[in-house]
Amino acid sequence: METIKSLQGIVEFVSVGEAGSFSEAARQLGVSKSHISKMIRQLEEDLGATLLLRSTRKVQLTNLGEKYFQSCRQSLSNLRIAKSEITDLSQTPAGTLRISAAGVFGEEYIAPVLIKIAKDYPKLKIELDFSSRLVDLIEEKFDVAIRIGELKDSSLVAQRIASRLEYVVCSKGYLQQKGSLQDLSDLTQHNCLGERLLWTFKKRGKLIQVPVTGNFKSNNPRVILKAALSGLGVARLPGAYVFEEIKKGRLVSVLDQYSEGKKDIWVLTPARKQNLNVRMFVQELKSYLAEGYNDVLF
């Protein structure tokens, strides 16, 4: 019984730790602020330790509280996952699945999977958002986000689903007109398209940044692709944009020997969102990429 008693207040404590506020935790749990205060006070009494420092403006975890918070949050996450694994055995995907993606990867590789899922599971409502900004999954109630490159937010669960390469490309006509592009130093003689002023390469095992200039800037990769196809200049774009154009001979890939290498593509989810809908989507996405697009992405 003592063990059961010591468990009381943990959900409230973790909610306050995540929200940084008694009021917000109470709102999320659908209880009163006084209930939250009472449960955490009892928890602190049971433990014989102060977990939170309270002031009129904010709530802050003590050193012991921070350690206890991390352990409790992970334990609650494991309990939620265990519960979903049991309940999902007799369920099919339903409810809402909100996904954040961007660019051609979202259009060409995420959207087809979601369209198939929508056909297979008509009770599942899918929302695919193409905002270019980095959304806050928890605050904006997204189930999944697709992100590329190095990750910084350790509070999210990350699964690597693919990798991508960036290519330096131009049209054959442009290359014939403007001359050779075999070394990084040659870039100074060429019209480099896009908004980035520094292009990253790898030379003798080290990453280096090369300043570039050009007379056409845009933060839209499709527009930069059109400019390169027209013969305006040299572009640096992910393989998803240029692979088919290179394959068909409309663009030429140059400086491949200086490629900076692959960048990982991740599925990110809040810890509490590892439910049937998310797991099914990730499984379908991995299968789709492995079957037809590994030559583009991996």
VMD Tcl script that draws the C-alpha trace (Angstrom):
set ca {
  {0.00 0.00 0.00}
  {2.90 2.34 0.72}
  {4.06 1.98 -2.91}
  {0.60 2.82 -4.22}
  {0.40 5.85 -1.96}
  {3.76 7.13 -3.22}
  {2.47 7.04 -6.80}
  {-0.22 9.61 -6.06}
  {0.58 13.02 -7.52}
  {3.10 11.84 -10.10}
  {0.86 12.60 -13.09}
  {0.17 16.07 -11.70}
  {3.85 16.64 -10.95}
  {4.97 15.65 -14.45}
  {2.26 17.85 -16.00}
  {3.44 20.86 -14.00}
  {7.06 20.10 -14.91}
  {6.19 19.96 -18.61}
  {3.89 23.00 -18.59}
  {5.94 25.09 -16.16}
  {2.67 26.24 -14.63}
  {0.09 24.96 -12.15}
  {-2.71 26.68 -14.09}
  {-1.70 25.19 -17.45}
  {-1.25 21.73 -15.95}
  {-4.71 21.98 -14.38}
  {-6.18 23.02 -17.75}
  {-4.53 20.12 -19.58}
  {-5.64 17.56 -16.99}
  {-9.13 19.01 -16.65}
  {-8.88 19.52 -12.88}
  {-8.66 22.50 -10.54}
  {-5.45 24.32 -9.69}
  {-6.05 23.58 -6.02}
  {-6.23 19.86 -6.80}
  {-2.84 20.05 -8.53}
  {-1.34 21.89 -5.56}
  {-2.77 19.41 -3.07}
  {-1.50 16.33 -4.94}
  {2.02 17.70 -5.39}
  {2.17 18.83 -1.75}
  {1.24 15.29 -0.68}
  {3.85 13.86 -3.05}
  {6.55 16.08 -1.57}
  {5.50 15.07 1.95}
  {5.62 11.37 1.03}
  {9.09 11.77 -0.49}
  {10.36 14.08 2.20}
  {11.81 16.38 -0.46}
  {10.98 19.69 -2.15}
  {10.37 19.12 -5.85}
  {9.18 22.55 -6.98}
  {10.05 26.14 -6.13}
  {6.94 28.30 -6.41}
  {6.72 32.04 -6.96}
  {4.03 34.42 -8.17}
  {5.51 34.41 -11.68}
  {6.82 30.92 -12.33}
  {7.34 27.37 -11.11}
  {10.85 25.92 -11.14}
  {12.11 22.40 -10.49}
  {14.67 21.90 -7.74}
  {17.77 19.82 -8.50}
  {16.12 16.77 -6.91}
  {12.87 17.69 -8.62}
  {14.55 17.76 -12.04}
  {15.98 14.26 -11.57}
  {12.67 12.93 -10.28}
  {10.79 14.65 -13.13}
  {12.94 13.03 -15.82}
  {12.49 9.56 -14.30}
  {8.75 9.98 -13.80}
  {8.16 11.37 -17.30}
  {9.97 8.42 -18.89}
  {8.06 5.96 -16.71}
  {4.70 7.51 -17.62}
  {5.67 7.44 -21.29}
  {6.47 3.73 -21.01}
  {3.12 3.10 -19.33}
  {1.26 4.92 -22.10}
  {3.11 2.93 -24.75}
  {2.39 -0.34 -22.95}
  {-1.28 0.55 -22.71}
  {-1.53 1.51 -26.38}
  {0.17 -1.72 -27.44}
  {-2.50 -3.71 -25.63}
  {-5.53 -1.67 -26.67}
  {-4.33 -1.35 -30.28}
  {-4.49 -5.13 -30.75}
  {-8.26 -4.92 -31.20}
  {-8.37 -1.55 -32.96}
  {-7.88 -0.05 -36.41}
  {-6.56 3.45 -37.10}
  {-9.17 6.12 -36.39}
  {-9.42 9.65 -35.07}
  {-7.03 12.33 -36.31}
  {-3.43 12.14 -37.54}
  {-1.75 15.57 -37.84}
  {1.54 15.71 -39.73}
  {3.93 18.56 -40.46}
  {6.12 18.31 -43.56}
  {7.66 20.71 -46.06}
  {8.97 20.93 -49.60}
  {9.11 18.37 -52.35}
  {9.88 15.55 -49.91}
  {6.50 16.09 -48.31}
  {4.80 16.38 -51.67}
  {6.43 13.43 -53.41}
  {7.08 10.95 -50.61}
  {4.85 11.77 -47.62}
  {1.61 12.72 -49.40}
  {1.27 9.47 -51.44}
  {1.59 7.41 -48.26}
  {-1.05 9.47 -46.49}
  {-3.41 9.26 -49.46}
  {-3.10 5.46 -49.42}
  {-3.68 5.39 -45.66}
  {-6.78 7.59 -46.05}
  {-8.18 5.08 -48.56}
  {-7.35 2.08 -46.38}
  {-8.68 3.58 -43.13}
  {-11.70 5.81 -43.86}
  {-12.30 6.41 -40.13}
  {-8.92 8.14 -39.87}
  {-8.90 11.90 -40.48}
  {-5.56 13.08 -41.88}
  {-4.26 16.65 -41.71}
  {-1.03 17.37 -43.63}
  {0.45 20.81 -42.95}
  {3.07 22.30 -45.29}
  {4.24 25.21 -43.18}
  {7.94 25.92 -43.81}
  {8.55 26.91 -40.18}
  {9.48 24.46 -37.44}
  {6.22 23.77 -35.67}
  {5.94 23.09 -31.94}
  {4.52 19.57 -31.94}
  {3.25 19.65 -28.38}
  {1.90 23.21 -28.33}
  {0.25 22.92 -31.76}
  {-0.93 19.33 -31.20}
  {0.88 17.67 -34.10}
  {1.36 13.90 -33.99}
  {4.33 13.78 -36.38}
  {6.86 16.14 -37.95}
  {9.28 15.34 -40.77}
  {12.63 17.08 -40.31}
  {15.98 16.93 -42.08}
  {19.52 17.19 -40.74}
  {20.84 17.57 -37.21}
  {18.26 17.45 -34.44}
  {18.33 19.74 -31.41}
  {15.12 19.01 -29.49}
  {15.85 16.05 -27.21}
  {12.32 16.03 -25.76}
  {10.98 14.45 -28.96}
  {11.20 10.83 -30.06}
  {13.18 10.57 -33.33}
  {13.20 7.77 -35.90}
  {15.47 7.93 -38.94}
  {13.53 7.01 -42.08}
  {15.88 8.04 -44.90}
  {18.83 10.18 -45.92}
  {19.24 12.70 -48.69}
  {22.04 14.16 -50.78}
  {22.30 17.64 -52.20}
  {23.53 18.09 -55.75}
  {25.23 21.00 -57.50}
  {23.62 21.14 -60.94}
  {23.34 23.19 -64.09}
  {22.11 22.70 -67.63}
  {24.39 21.33 -70.34}
  {23.89 24.53 -72.33}
  {25.01 26.68 -69.40}
  {28.11 24.54 -68.83}
  {29.08 24.71 -72.51}
  {28.64 28.48 -72.51}
  {30.33 29.33 -69.19}
  {33.11 26.76 -69.11}
  {34.47 24.10 -66.80}
  {33.22 23.52 -63.26}
  {35.54 20.87 -61.86}
  {37.00 22.49 -58.74}
  {35.50 24.48 -55.89}
  {37.52 27.53 -56.92}
  {35.67 27.52 -60.24}
  {32.45 28.54 -58.46}
  {33.66 32.14 -58.27}
  {33.33 32.33 -62.06}
  {29.74 31.11 -62.13}
  {26.26 32.48 -61.48}
  {25.13 30.61 -58.35}
  {21.38 30.55 -57.78}
  {19.47 30.56 -54.50}
  {19.39 32.42 -51.20}
  {22.41 30.79 -49.52}
  {25.64 32.82 -49.65}
  {27.75 29.89 -48.43}
  {27.72 26.39 -49.89}
  {29.10 23.56 -47.77}
  {31.38 20.88 -49.23}
  {33.75 18.21 -47.95}
  {37.39 18.35 -49.03}
  {40.03 15.93 -47.75}
  {37.61 14.76 -45.08}
  {36.85 18.25 -43.72}
  {33.73 20.36 -44.19}
  {34.41 23.72 -45.77}
  {32.16 26.61 -46.75}
  {32.58 28.31 -50.10}
  {31.20 31.86 -50.69}
  {29.01 32.07 -53.80}
  {27.30 34.90 -55.66}
  {24.59 35.15 -58.28}
  {21.94 37.42 -59.72}
  {18.87 35.35 -58.83}
  {17.77 34.58 -55.27}
  {14.71 32.72 -54.02}
  {13.84 30.57 -51.01}
  {11.63 28.38 -53.18}
  {13.54 25.30 -54.44}
  {11.12 24.71 -57.33}
  {11.80 28.21 -58.63}
  {15.56 27.66 -58.36}
  {15.11 24.37 -60.24}
  {13.29 26.18 -63.07}
  {16.07 28.77 -63.21}
  {18.73 26.06 -63.50}
  {16.77 24.23 -66.20}
  {16.52 27.47 -68.16}
  {20.32 27.79 -68.21}
  {20.50 30.79 -65.87}
  {23.17 29.36 -63.60}
  {24.31 26.76 -61.07}
  {21.98 25.51 -58.32}
  {22.42 23.43 -55.19}
  {19.33 21.33 -54.49}
  {18.29 18.11 -52.72}
  {18.14 14.98 -54.81}
  {14.36 14.83 -54.59}
  {14.21 17.94 -56.80}
  {16.89 17.10 -59.37}
  {17.29 13.33 -59.55}
  {14.87 12.85 -62.45}
  {16.27 15.88 -64.29}
  {19.80 14.44 -64.03}
  {18.54 11.02 -65.09}
  {16.86 12.47 -68.19}
  {19.87 14.61 -69.10}
  {18.23 17.98 -68.57}
  {20.68 18.81 -65.78}
  {24.32 17.88 -65.15}
  {25.63 17.12 -61.67}
  {29.01 18.73 -60.97}
  {31.49 18.76 -58.06}
  {30.25 15.36 -56.86}
  {33.70 14.58 -55.46}
  {33.19 17.39 -52.91}
  {29.75 16.31 -51.70}
  {29.29 16.98 -47.98}
  {27.50 13.63 -47.66}
  {24.08 12.50 -46.61}
  {21.71 14.31 -44.29}
  {19.32 12.17 -42.28}
  {15.56 12.53 -42.57}
  {13.64 12.01 -39.34}
  {10.14 11.30 -38.12}
  {9.66 13.20 -34.86}
  {6.87 12.58 -32.36}
  {6.15 13.73 -28.82}
  {6.77 10.85 -26.40}
  {3.09 10.56 -25.57}
  {2.08 10.28 -29.25}
  {3.41 6.76 -29.92}
  {-0.08 5.45 -30.69}
  {-1.49 3.12 -33.32}
  {-1.98 5.88 -35.91}
  {1.62 7.06 -35.64}
  {3.15 3.59 -35.66}
  {1.07 2.57 -38.66}
  {2.07 5.72 -40.58}
  {5.79 5.25 -39.85}
  {5.63 1.61 -40.90}
  {3.83 2.47 -44.16}
  {6.30 5.29 -44.89}
  {9.37 3.14 -44.33}
  {7.95 0.43 -46.56}
  {7.11 2.94 -49.32}
  {10.58 4.50 -49.29}
  {12.39 1.16 -49.20}
  {10.43 -0.25 -52.14}
  {10.80 2.51 -54.70}
  {12.97 5.42 -53.69}
  {16.15 4.19 -52.07}
  {18.11 5.26 -55.15}
  {17.00 8.85 -54.58}
  {17.28 9.09 -50.84}
  {19.87 6.65 -49.52}
}
mol new
graphics top color blue
foreach p $ca { graphics top sphere $p radius 0.5 }
foreach p [lrange $ca 0 end-1] q [lrange $ca 1 end] { graphics top cylinder $p $q radius 0.2 }
display resetview
